[in-house]
Amino acid sequence: MPRVNDMNNKNILISGAGIAGTTLAFWLKKYGFNPTIVEIALKLREGGYAIDFMGAGYDVALKMGIADELKKVDIDFSKLKLVDKNDQEKGSMNYEKVKNLMNGRAMTLLRSDLAKTIYNSLNNEVEIIFDDTIQQIEQNTGEVKVSFKNGNKRNFDLVIGADGLHSKVRNLVFGDENQFEKYLGYYTSSYTINNFSIGNNAFSMYNYPYKQVAIYSNSRNQTTAFFIFSSAEQLTYSQRDIEKQKQIMRQEFENGGWKCHQLLSALDTTTDFYFDSVSQIEMDKWSNGRVALVGDAGYCPSLLSGKGSTLAMVGAYILAGELKEANGNYQQAFEEYEKQFKSFMEKKQKSAQSFAKSFVPKSSFGIWLRNLVFKLMSISVFSKLFINQFKDIGLKLKNY
């Protein structure tokens, strides 16, 4: 292992304080680099949809020493319950059985809880700049000159874009998002409702043709709502126009029945509203000179993969590890990062694309068939087949 003082290209700017960015900062700091994070939001984001946390991402959490902290925020609901418009159960999946099949190496987390736990693990040892973003990037053979929105200018050895599906770094260095985005035919939204509970420990999911709504209540009398709807064409709206996004949600779900009216009535008071397309990012290369991408910025698999957050952690772990192995030689590290991880991510993306065709049933028969499949999950052989997709078979993490 090279001595810290001998490490090349130590000063690294990371754009984005999400899961990929904070995980990368954790490992870079551990290996003797000097990471700085810039985040456009005023503070860490709250809310967000629930994610299944298992597979290689769980391995990275163990290596980081945060698995026990994550268990404290495990949603730990009893089952996923499929319901009809009268709230009658039509199928279910027992989550205790899922966890047992994963040898206890499985959790269900709110995305924001995962991000907060990783952020806290930095122990205030990493410079983090909130309420700012990269405005311009100029790189040469020796450094990267960065201009920020607040007017400041600083030089770094490397810049890593960990700024999500709509990455500013990718846009500045690699080109317009339209070149890389693959829209999968859906939009999704999530938000938290205070002083409202469904009164049980289940994750309840309701479907009607082209639409899906799911809710979960926690012990603090809060309910998180998740919406997905199918749209053959991409919609036109501004990422900053929250009111337009809420209007779209009302139009899509106001006649949905079940609890939709009650959930939509909270749109004006929620503080963590999220809305976006369900899309992937496909790129030939994840680096350009002294700039590289990690997580959704470079290879978003979409929520249909069930792996976006965990694989963002894995990518960050590999990228930091390869920079360490290469003693800061970024050309060598970026090449090895892609060599180890790119083909695996491409397989995950293709799998999600196949799943997209049936993710939200488009007919009453499709809903009936999906409910039947869930009932079959109670049979051991089908449960094991389902679980295999979460085990990240074919990906072996190096010990750096």
Order of alpha helices (4+ residues) and beta strands (2+ residues): beta-alpha-beta-beta-alpha-alpha-beta-beta-alpha-beta-alpha-beta-beta-beta-beta-beta-alpha-beta-beta-beta-beta-alpha-alpha-beta-beta-beta-alpha-alpha-alpha-alpha-alpha
